[in-house]
């Protein structure tokens, strides 16, 4: 990665730079019925008329993504870096833990894809805990707690025996990957028969998304390449050998400074970003509110017996 030309200035509306052509069909269902929905930061987002998946039409290369992530402002990750925010993150994590234990029992082997610093692993005690994390700092922090069970890298270069895990989670990860179907096939190989896969993503069909349109806070290409709802998630899972059990909308706790940052479209200069800069310097910014706009969907599926 010697080319230092940025893929995109995340705080501008610059035109995207892509060299890999475009998707001509939906990568979940294969339909060519694609409708142009939005142009965000120079990236065209289309909607599949068959399965309702929305996605970035450009085929963004891995090198381009690497350059994008290298040049991200560290401030964008304050939600996961701020020790004061652990309580807010745990509000969702404890509820997800309870869902998992109701369906899979009190213990087993779990793999968290995109484990960050291991915050979710911390709350699911009694399990054999494994994680995959690409970011060096996060993976180092997680490895300090869980040792060699943390792999720095991606699911593509993760080496593990097949059918090893009872549960695999992808939280705030599935909308980032370049090939969601390949990711699901890899998870299918790693799960034991009867094992569970849990995916948490933003819900592109929530009312808030419909009202805000191209200003929906989760429309962040090329960081988010795919935009799912319950229909497209069910299509993707069923086409890769999973049986969907159910979907749910688990609420979250957010600090006031996080709310302002999200409303600024993750750092775009303007009123909300100015408010964020004020709140981050004040204790008021650490105050929390409970949020559930059905803008986050969590779906659970199982791998059938073979």
Number of C-alpha atoms within 10 A of each C-alpha: 8 5 8 9 11 18 21 23 14 21 14 12 14 14 14 19 15 16 11 12 11 13 16 14 14 22 17 21 17 12 14 14 14 21 13 14 15 18 16 19 19 16 22 17 23 24 20 23 14 17 22 24 26 25 27 26 21 21 15 22 13 12 12 21 19 13 18 18 16 14 16 16 12 10 10 13 11 12 18 15 15 9 9 12 19 14 13 19 17 18 16 15 21 14 13 20 17 14 14 20 13 10 11 15 11 14 15 14 17 23 25 21 25 25 26 23 24 25 15 23 23 14 14 20 12 10 14 16 21 23 28 23 24 16 17 13 13 19 24 19 15 27 20 13 14 18 13 12 15 25 23 22 17 15 18 9 10 12 9 10 10 13 15 16 25 24 22 22 24 21 18 16 16 25 22 18 16 19 14 19 18 14 17 20 15 16 25 25 16 21 25 21 17 18 24 27 28 20 20 23 23 23 22 25 18 15 13 16 20 12 10 10 14 16 17 17 18 21 25 21 22 25 16 19 24 27 26 23 22 19 13 19 25 21 18 20 24 15 15 18 15 23 18 19 12 11 17 13 15 19 17 19 19 21 21 20 26 22 18 23 24 19 21 20 20 21 21 17 12 12 11 20 20 15 18 23 15 14 20 17 11 12 10 13 20 18 16 18 12 12 14 11 15 19 22 20 21 22 20 23 21 23 23 15 8 6
